[in-house]
Amino acid sequence: MRDDENPQNLPFPPEAQSLLMRSAIAAALASKRLAEEKGVFRLTPSEWAELEASSRP
């Protein structure tokens, strides 16, 4: 086990560790929900064409 995986080695009091973990979990869930709602790489055909054109040498 690495040091950063052991909660006792973190430089925060237990209350702060709990708050940090809850905020990290909330951020991950919000990010996942946003990706599901908005769709990842859901581009219109014209946006795809523009992206492809800009990536050509």
DSSP file (Angstrom, degrees, kcal/mol; ACC not computed):
  #  RESIDUE AA STRUCTURE BP1 BP2  ACC     N-H-->O    O-->H-N    N-H-->O    O-->H-N    TCO  KAPPA ALPHA  PHI   PSI    X-CA   Y-CA   Z-CA
    1    1 A M              0   0    0      0, 0.0     2,-0.1     0, 0.0     5,-0.0   0.000 360.0 360.0 360.0 133.4    0.0    0.0    0.0
    2    2 A R    >   -     0   0    0      1,-0.1     3,-1.3     2,-0.0     4,-0.5  -0.414 360.0-112.3 -79.0 159.9    1.3    3.4   -0.9
    3    3 A D  G >  S+     0   0    0      1,-0.3     3,-1.4     2,-0.2     6,-0.3   0.881 116.5  55.9 -58.6 -39.6    1.4    6.3    1.6
    4    4 A D  G 3  S+     0   0    0      1,-0.3    -1,-0.3     5,-0.1     6,-0.0   0.607 102.0  57.9 -74.5  -8.0   -1.3    8.2   -0.2
    5    5 A E  G <  S+     0   0    0     -3,-1.3    -1,-0.3     1,-0.1    -2,-0.2   0.547  90.4  81.5 -91.9  -8.8   -3.7    5.3    0.0
    6    6 A N    X   -     0   0    0     -3,-1.4     3,-2.3    -4,-0.5     4,-0.4  -0.859  69.5-155.0-101.0 109.1   -3.5    5.2    3.8
    7    7 A P  G >  S+     0   0    0      0, 0.0     3,-1.3     0, 0.0     5,-0.3   0.784  91.0  64.9 -55.1 -29.6   -5.8    7.8    5.3
    8    8 A Q  G 3  S+     0   0    0      1,-0.3    -5,-0.0    -3,-0.1    -2,-0.0   0.748  98.0  56.1 -66.5 -20.9   -3.7    8.0    8.5
    9    9 A N  G <  S+     0   0    0     -3,-2.3    -1,-0.3    -6,-0.3    -5,-0.1   0.513  82.1 105.8 -89.9  -4.6   -0.8    9.5    6.4
   10   10 A L  S <  S-     0   0    0     -3,-1.3     2,-0.3    -4,-0.4     7,-0.1  -0.529  75.4-128.8 -76.4 143.3   -2.9   12.3    5.0
   11   11 A P  S    S+     0   0    0      0, 0.0    -1,-0.1     0, 0.0    -3,-0.1   0.034  79.2  91.1 -82.7  31.4   -2.0   15.7    6.5
   12   12 A F  S    S-     0   0    0     -5,-0.3    -2,-0.1    -2,-0.3     5,-0.0  -0.922  81.4-107.8-123.6 149.6   -5.7   16.6    7.2
   13   13 A P    >>  -     0   0    0      0, 0.0     4,-2.3     0, 0.0     3,-0.5  -0.353  42.1-102.8 -67.0 158.3   -7.8   15.9   10.3
   14   14 A P  H 3> S+     0   0    0      0, 0.0     4,-2.4     0, 0.0     5,-0.2   0.839 121.0  55.8 -53.4 -38.0  -10.5   13.2    9.9
   15   15 A E  H 3> S+     0   0    0      1,-0.2     4,-2.1     2,-0.2     5,-0.1   0.921 110.2  45.0 -62.6 -42.5  -13.3   15.7    9.5
   16   16 A A  H <> S+     0   0    0     -3,-0.5     4,-3.0     2,-0.2    -1,-0.2   0.883 110.7  54.0 -69.0 -38.0  -11.5   17.3    6.6
   17   17 A Q  H  X S+     0   0    0     -4,-2.3     4,-2.6     2,-0.2    -2,-0.2   0.924 109.4  48.5 -60.0 -43.8  -10.7   14.0    5.0
   18   18 A S  H  X S+     0   0    0     -4,-2.4     4,-2.5     1,-0.2    -2,-0.2   0.918 112.8  47.4 -62.6 -44.1  -14.3   13.0    5.1
   19   19 A L  H  X S+     0   0    0     -4,-2.1     4,-2.4     2,-0.2    -2,-0.2   0.902 112.0  50.3 -64.6 -41.9  -15.3   16.3    3.6
   20   20 A L  H  X S+     0   0    0     -4,-3.0     4,-2.3     2,-0.2    -2,-0.2   0.914 111.9  47.8 -62.4 -43.1  -12.6   16.0    0.9
   21   21 A M  H  X S+     0   0    0     -4,-2.6     4,-2.5     2,-0.2    -2,-0.2   0.923 112.3  48.7 -65.1 -43.6  -13.8   12.5    0.0
   22   22 A R  H  X S+     0   0    0     -4,-2.5     4,-2.5     1,-0.2    -1,-0.2   0.900 112.8  47.7 -64.3 -39.3  -17.4   13.5   -0.1
   23   23 A S  H  X S+     0   0    0     -4,-2.4     4,-2.4     2,-0.2    -1,-0.2   0.878 111.4  50.9 -69.8 -35.8  -16.7   16.4   -2.4
   24   24 A A  H  X S+     0   0    0     -4,-2.3     4,-2.2     2,-0.2    -2,-0.2   0.912 112.5  46.5 -65.3 -41.9  -14.5   14.2   -4.6
   25   25 A I  H  X S+     0   0    0     -4,-2.5     4,-2.5     2,-0.2    -2,-0.2   0.919 112.4  50.0 -65.8 -43.3  -17.3   11.7   -4.9
   26   26 A A  H  X S+     0   0    0     -4,-2.5     4,-2.5     1,-0.2    -2,-0.2   0.902 111.1  49.5 -62.0 -41.2  -19.9   14.4   -5.6
   27   27 A A  H  X S+     0   0    0     -4,-2.4     4,-2.5     2,-0.2    -1,-0.2   0.906 111.1  49.4 -64.7 -41.5  -17.6   15.9   -8.3
   28   28 A A  H  X S+     0   0    0     -4,-2.2     4,-2.3     2,-0.2    -2,-0.2   0.915 112.7  47.2 -64.0 -42.8  -17.2   12.5  -10.0
   29   29 A L  H  X S+     0   0    0     -4,-2.5     4,-2.6     2,-0.2    -2,-0.2   0.908 112.7  49.0 -65.8 -41.4  -20.9   11.9   -9.9
   30   30 A A  H  X S+     0   0    0     -4,-2.5     4,-2.5     2,-0.2    -2,-0.2   0.904 111.5  49.9 -64.4 -40.9  -21.7   15.3  -11.3
   31   31 A S  H  X S+     0   0    0     -4,-2.5     4,-2.3     2,-0.2    -2,-0.2   0.912 112.1  47.6 -63.0 -43.4  -19.1   14.9  -14.1
   32   32 A K  H  X S+     0   0    0     -4,-2.3     4,-2.2     2,-0.2    -2,-0.2   0.922 113.0  48.3 -64.1 -44.9  -20.5   11.5  -15.0
   33   33 A R  H  X S+     0   0    0     -4,-2.6     4,-2.5     1,-0.2    -2,-0.2   0.903 111.6  50.0 -63.5 -41.5  -24.1   12.8  -15.0
   34   34 A L  H  X S+     0   0    0     -4,-2.5     4,-3.1     2,-0.2     5,-0.4   0.913 110.1  50.1 -63.8 -42.7  -23.0   15.8  -17.2
   35   35 A A  H  X S+     0   0    0     -4,-2.3     4,-2.0     1,-0.2    -1,-0.2   0.892 112.7  47.5 -62.5 -39.4  -21.3   13.5  -19.7
   36   36 A E  H  < S+     0   0    0     -4,-2.2    -2,-0.2     2,-0.2    -1,-0.2   0.893 116.5  43.4 -68.8 -39.5  -24.4   11.3  -19.9
   37   37 A E  H  < S+     0   0    0     -4,-2.5    -2,-0.2    -5,-0.2    -3,-0.2   0.937 124.8  32.4 -71.3 -47.2  -26.7   14.3  -20.3
   38   38 A K  H  < S-     0   0    0     -4,-3.1    -3,-0.2    -5,-0.2    -2,-0.2   0.764 106.5-129.4 -84.2 -25.7  -24.6   16.2  -22.8
   39   39 A G    ><  -     0   0    0     -4,-2.0     3,-0.7    -5,-0.4     2,-0.5   0.428  18.1-100.6  81.6 133.7  -23.0   13.2  -24.5
   40   40 A V  T 3  S-     0   0    0      1,-0.2     3,-0.1    -5,-0.1    -1,-0.0  -0.777 101.5  -2.8 -90.9 129.9  -19.3   12.9  -25.1
   41   41 A F  T 3  S+     0   0    0     -2,-0.5     2,-1.4     1,-0.2    -1,-0.2   0.838  82.1 156.2  59.7  35.8  -18.2   13.8  -28.6
   42   42 A R    <   +     0   0    0     -3,-0.7     2,-0.3    -4,-0.1    -1,-0.2  -0.695  19.1 163.5 -91.9  86.0  -21.8   14.4  -29.7
   43   43 A L        -     0   0    0     -2,-1.4    -3,-0.0    -3,-0.1     0, 0.0  -0.722  39.4-114.5-104.6 152.7  -20.9   16.8  -32.6
   44   44 A T     >  -     0   0    0     -2,-0.3     4,-2.4     1,-0.1     5,-0.2  -0.409  36.7-104.8 -75.0 161.5  -23.1   17.8  -35.5
   45   45 A P  H  > S+     0   0    0      0, 0.0     4,-2.4     0, 0.0     5,-0.2   0.874 123.3  51.2 -56.3 -38.1  -22.0   16.7  -39.0
   46   46 A S  H  > S+     0   0    0      2,-0.2     4,-2.3     1,-0.2     5,-0.1   0.873 108.8  50.9 -69.1 -34.9  -20.7   20.2  -39.8
   47   47 A E  H  > S+     0   0    0      2,-0.2     4,-2.4     1,-0.2    -1,-0.2   0.895 110.1  49.9 -66.7 -39.3  -18.7   20.3  -36.6
   48   48 A W  H  X S+     0   0    0     -4,-2.4     4,-3.0     2,-0.2     5,-0.2   0.935 111.0  49.4 -61.8 -45.6  -17.1   16.9  -37.5
   49   49 A A  H  X S+     0   0    0     -4,-2.4     4,-2.5     1,-0.2    -2,-0.2   0.905 112.0  48.2 -60.8 -42.3  -16.3   18.3  -40.9
   50   50 A E  H  X S+     0   0    0     -4,-2.3     4,-2.1     2,-0.2    -1,-0.2   0.905 112.6  48.5 -64.6 -41.8  -14.7   21.4  -39.4
   51   51 A L  H  X S+     0   0    0     -4,-2.4     4,-1.1     2,-0.2    -2,-0.2   0.919 112.9  47.4 -64.4 -44.6  -12.7   19.3  -36.9
   52   52 A E  H  X S+     0   0    0     -4,-3.0     4,-0.6     1,-0.2     3,-0.3   0.907 112.0  50.3 -63.9 -41.7  -11.5   16.9  -39.7
   53   53 A A  H >< S+     0   0    0     -4,-2.5     3,-0.7     1,-0.2    -1,-0.2   0.886 110.1  49.9 -64.4 -38.6  -10.5   19.8  -41.9
   54   54 A S  H 3< S+     0   0    0     -4,-2.1    -1,-0.2     1,-0.2    -2,-0.2   0.719 107.7  54.6 -74.5 -19.5   -8.6   21.6  -39.1
   55   55 A S  H 3< S+     0   0    0     -4,-1.1    -1,-0.2    -3,-0.3    -2,-0.2   0.529  86.4  98.3 -92.7  -5.0   -6.7   18.4  -38.3
   56   56 A R    <<        0   0    0     -3,-0.7    -3,-0.0    -4,-0.6    -4,-0.0  -0.582 360.0 360.0 -80.9 145.0   -5.4   17.8  -41.8
   57   57 A P              0   0    0      0, 0.0    -1,-0.1     0, 0.0    -3,-0.1   0.512 360.0 360.0 -68.8 360.0   -1.8   19.0  -42.6
